[in-house]
Amino acid sequence: MAPLSLSLNLKWTPLNLKATATATNKATEVPLPEKIRNSRILVLGGTGRVGGSTAIALSNFCPDLQILVAGRNREKGEALAAKLGGNSEFARVDIDDVNSLETALKSVDLVVHAAGPFQRAERCSVLEAAINTKTAYVDVCDDTSYAWRAKSLMNRALDANIPAITTAGIYPGVSNVMAAELVRVANESKDKPERLRFYYYTAGTGGAGPTILTTSFLLLGEEVVAYNKGEKIRMKPYSAMLKIDFGKGIGKRDVYLLNLPEVSSAHEILRVPTVSARFGTAPFFWNWGMEAMTALLPLEFLRDRNRVQSLVQLFDPFVRALDGIAGERVSMRVDLECASGRHTVGIFSHKRLSVSVGISTAAFALAILEGSTQPGVWFPEEPEGIPIEAREVLLGRASQGTFNFVMNRSPWMVETNPKEFGLGIYL
């Protein structure tokens, strides 16, 4: 099948779906135009936690979609494809082999790149292959350098007439869209956004496996970039701790500075002069361990992908054991302060990161198939990536299964004082 042209030529049509949360871990089927119900989607990294979760969410959203689960583990890939049903199959694809990659892309309408980690990657090889084969593209990149390298391919994507969204997972991704909506509402009320802050919390590794742990360790080797009144500032990673209230079911958590791509994209695109991002985890001693790593390990070690992956293999059994105790709750809080003194927040909390990240990524994939995204390479907060009129639908889909999802509320309306039972578990 040739790459789908619908997403390049049609305007977005609003769907009858409100941004409401439901108490389920399964994405519910949504109405899609007949023209795209049988689209073929290649999920790279499909045998991993994030890619596999995305494939499952896509299948739940639309059982008619033809999903190709791509990865290196045939046994796991074929087992997942069988679980998804007759429209799915396993495809062995080597993303480091241009011929293998482009051959796979020529037969699909959209590629979802979930084969991380993206840190320390020298090229955006999958996006380049998507451009060469005129295939729509979305990735779950969480690395600043990679994201802006992807943006540098804008002209090539425009020439190829393909839509592409980078950093389109849960965070970054859904958090970017939440920020864009907070800023939009402020601008419409003639208020001036002055300070935007992203806060993230994940219990343990969030059930996302070694990849998320590798990503976390590699981020410790990156100097943090933030913005203060329009000036770019650089700080030490995992520093400047704050205690932030993530609302019901999560409570107050310690969060630390990390170098995340939504900081620079929100600053430049949403034109907010002060922007930063912080992350924290549980149990609490994981945060102490991350602080110790930044203080004790040389930067050369933390920036060496092979060394970090070896360290992850050493820690993995211990991490798995603690994950069973800590669970995998995830929460995002996005805060916007304006010149008038107005302070609004958005909160997104789910019991299982491994499920929620797949639902979030699938929501972006569906938006591209429906024609929301213009040709070019976009960040999620750019209206050419996800138009303003399509944001409510995307957030409605992405927030399925959340136990707390609110937008444009005052902080006092969402903050709580839960009781802690130990190991980062709150009720």
N, C-alpha and C positions, 0 to 999 in steps of 0.2 A: 504494500500500500504506500502511495506517495505521501510525503508530509502534508498534514492537514492545512488547508488554506483558510478555513473558516475563522480561525483565531486571528487572522491578519486583516480580514476584510469586513467583518460584521461588528456593529456596535453592541455594547453590553445591553441586555434586556433584564430589567429587575425581576427577581424571582420572589414568590410569596413565602419568604422565610425570614423570621425575625431573629435577632441576636439574643437568644435565650439559652440558658444552660439546662441540661437534663442529667439526671443521676444515672448515667450508664457509661460503660467503658467502650461501647460499640458505636461507631458512627452509623447514623440512620440514613436510609436511602433518600436521595433528593431527586426532584424532577429535573431532567436534563433534556435539551432539544434532541430530537431523534437523530439529527445529523452527526452528533458527537457521541452517542451512546456506545457505539462500537469502535471507538478510537483505540489505537494501539499505543501503550505506554511502556517504555523501558525504564525499569527502576535499577539503577546502578548501585551496588552495595545492598542488593535485595536480600542477601543471606545474613546481613547484619541486623542489629536491633532497630536502628532508625529506618533503614530501607525496608526491612520486613514489615515493620509497623505501618509504614506508608503504603505498601502494597495491600495490606489487609484493610486499611481505611479506604483506599480507593475502591476496592472490591465491595465493601459495605455501602459506600456512597452510591455506587453504580455497578451492579453485578454484571452488566453487559460489557463493561470495559474489558479489552484484551490486554492483560498485564504480563509482561515478560520480566521475570525475576532474574536479574543478572548478578553473578557473583563467582567466586572461585570454588566454593564448596557445592559440588553437584548434588550430594545427598541431601543437604539442607535445602538447597534451592528447589529440587524436585518435590520434596516433602511440602514446602510452602505452596508451590504451584498447585499441587494436588488438593491442598486445603482450600485454596481460593476457587477451585472449580474448573470446569472444562474450557473456559476462556483464557486460562493462564498456562504458562509454560516456563521452563527454566532455559536460560541462555548463558552460555559461558562466554564472558567478555573480559578482555584484558585492557583496562583503561590506559595502560602504558604502551599499548600496541595500536598505532594509528589505524592500520588496516582493519584489525579486529573491531575497533571501536566504530569506524565509519561504516563498515559492513552492517553492523547491528543497527546503527541509526537510520540507515536508508530504508528500513522496513517499518519504522514507527512514526507516530505523529508528534510525540512528546517524549523527552528524556528527563527523568528526575535523577539528579546526581546526588546520591547519599553515601558515596564511597569515601568517607573521610579517613583520617583527619586531614583538614585543609592547611593546617599550619606547616610552614617550611616548604610548601609546594612551589616549584619554580615556574610552572606554566599552568594556564587554564586549559588543559588539553581537551577536556570533554566539551567545554563551550566552543573551542575552536573547531572541533569535529562537528558539533551541532550546526555551526555556521556554514561549514563546508558542505554539509548534506542538507541544509535548509530545514532543520528540525527544531521545533520549539523546545525551550530549555528552562529548567528551574533547578536551583541547587540549595543545599542546606548549609552553605558555607558559614563559618563562625570566626573567620580570620580577616583582620582588617586589610592586610597586604593583598591577600587573594581577592577580596571583594573589589578593591579599587583596580586591580589588574584586570578583573572581569569587565569593569566599567570602561577600561581603556579600549575594549573591543567594540565599543558602541558603533563606530562608523562601518565596521565590517558586518555587524548584525543588521544595520540599516540597509546596506547594499544587498544583503542576502534576503531582506524582508522577513526576518524571523523575530518573534518575541522571546525575550529572556528575562528572568528575574533571578537575581543573586541574593543571598542571605535570606532565603524564604522558608525558614523552619518555624520553630516556636520562639526561641530567642537566640539570635535575632530572627525577625520574621513577623510573627503576630505582634510582638512588642512594638515593632516599628509602626505598624498600622494603628495600634492603640495610641501611640504618641502623635501620629498624624491627625487622628480624630480629636484629641485633646487640643492640639494647636488650632485646628480648623474652627472648633467651637469658640475658642478665645478670639480668633481673628474676626469671626462673624459678629461678635459682641463688641468689636472695636477696642478690644484689650490687647496689650502688647505682651507676647510671651517672652519671658526673660530667663527662666531657669528650668531645664528639663533633666530629670534624673531617672535612670533605669535601675531598678533593684531586682535581683533574682535570687531565688532560694531553691535548692534541690536537696532532698534527703539522700545521703550517700551518693552513689553514681546515678541515681534515678533509674536504675535498672537498664541503663543504656549500654552497659558492657565496657570492655577495654578501650574502645574508641573515645568515649567521653573522658575517661581517665587520662588517656594520652593527650587529648586536647587541653585538659586542665593543666597538666604538667608543662606542656609546651608554652601555654600562655604565661606561665611564671617566668619564662625567659624573655618576655616582651615588655619593654618599657610602656607604661600606661600613658595614653594620650587622652587628655580631657580639654575642655574649653572653659575659660573664665572671662566673662564679659568680652567675648570675641577673640581673646588671646589664647593661642594653643599653649598648653602647659604639659610638662612631662613629669611623671611621678613613678615611684617604685611600685611594682605589682604587689597585690595583696597587702596594701597598707591603708591608712586612713579609715579604720573601722568605724561603722555606724551601726546602731541598733534600730532596725526598721520593723514596723508592725505590718505584717502581711494579711491581717484580718482573720476572720473565723477559720478555724481548722488548721492554722499555721502559727499565728501569733508573732511575737517579737523575735527577730533573728539578727545575728551579727552578719554584716555584709562588708566586703572589702573591694578595693579598686581592682579592676581588670581591664585589659586592653581589648575592647570589643568594637566591631565595625559600626554598630548603630550609633555610636557617639559621633563619629566624623560625618556619617551620612545625614543624621538628623540635624547636626549643626549647619551643614552646607545646604541641605534641601529645605528643611523647615525653618531655617534662619533664626534659630534660637541661640543667643550669644553664650549661654552657660549650659554645658552638657557634660554628664559623666555617667558611668555605669559601674555597679558594684554587684558582687556575687558572694553567696555564703552557702555552707552546706552543714549537714549534721551526720553523725554526732559531732559535738563541738570540737573534739580533739582533732578532727580532720582539718579544721581551720588552723589550729595550732601547727599541725604538720605542714600545711601549705606555707605558712609564715616561716617556719624553720627551713624549708627547702630554699626559699628565696634568699635567706640569710646565710645558709651554709654551703649550698651548691654553687659552683661557678656558672656564670651565664653560658659559657661554652658548652657545658653539660646539658643545661636546660634547653638549649637551642639545637642540640643534636638529636634528630628524630630517632635514629637507631638506638642511642643510649637510653632515651626516654622510654621507648617501647620495651627495652629490656627491663627497665625499672618497673614498668607496668606489669610485666609478666611475673615479677617477683612479688609484687603487692597483690595481684589479682585474687588469690585464694582468700586472703585476709579481708579484702574489700567485699567479696561475695558473702562471706559470713556476716559481716556487719550490715550489709544491705538487707539481709533477711530480718534484721532487728529494726533498722531505721526506716525501712519501707522506701518508697520512691515518690513521695509527694513533691510537687513542683508548684512554685508560685512566682508570678511576676507582678511587680508594682511599678507603675509609671506615674511620676509626679510632675506636674507643670505649675510653675508659679509665674504670675503675670505682674505687670507694672502697677496695676490697681491694688495689689495685695491679694487678689483672688488666687486660691490654691485648689486645684482639682487633681483627682487621681483616677487611675484605672487599675483594677486588680483581676488577675486570672489565676485560679488555683485548681489543680486537678490531683487526684489521688495517685495517678500513675504517669510519670513522665514518658515511659516507653510507649504508652498508648497515645498520650496527648500529642507528642511530637509527630507521630504518624498522621493523626487527624489534621493537625495544623498544616503539615506539608502537603497533604492531599487537597486541602482547601485551596492552596495556591495553584496546584496543578489543574484543578477544575476551573479556576478563574481564567487561566490561560486558554484552556480548551473552549471555554464559552466566549472567548473573544474580548476579554477585559484588557489584555495587554497589547500595547502598540509595538510595532517593530522597534528593536533596539535593546539595550541592556539596562535594566532598571533596578533600583532598590525598592523594597515594598512600600515605603512611604511616598514614592513618587506617583502622582496621578496617572502618568503614562504606564506605570506598572500595574497598580490597582487603582482604577478610577474612584473618585470620591463616592459616586453613586453605587459602586460595587463593594465598598468596605463593609457595610452592614451585613451583606450576605456572607462575605468571607469570615467576619468575626462570629457570625451566627453558626457557621459550620465548624470553625476552629474551636469554638467554646463548647461543643457538644461533650458531655461527660464531666464538665467542670462542676465543682460544688460551690464555687464562689466566682462569679463573673460580673463585675460592675464597671461602668464607665461614667466619667464626668461627675464624680461625687466629691464632696468635701472630705478631707481626711477624717474628721471626727465621726463621720457617718459609717466608716468601714473599719476603724481600728478597734481592737479588743484587748482584753487582758486574760488570756487563757491560763489554765493550770498546767504546769510542766510535770511530767511523770518520770523524766530521765531519758538520757540518750537522744535528746532532741525530739521527744514525743510529747505532743501537746493535745489537750482536749478542752 
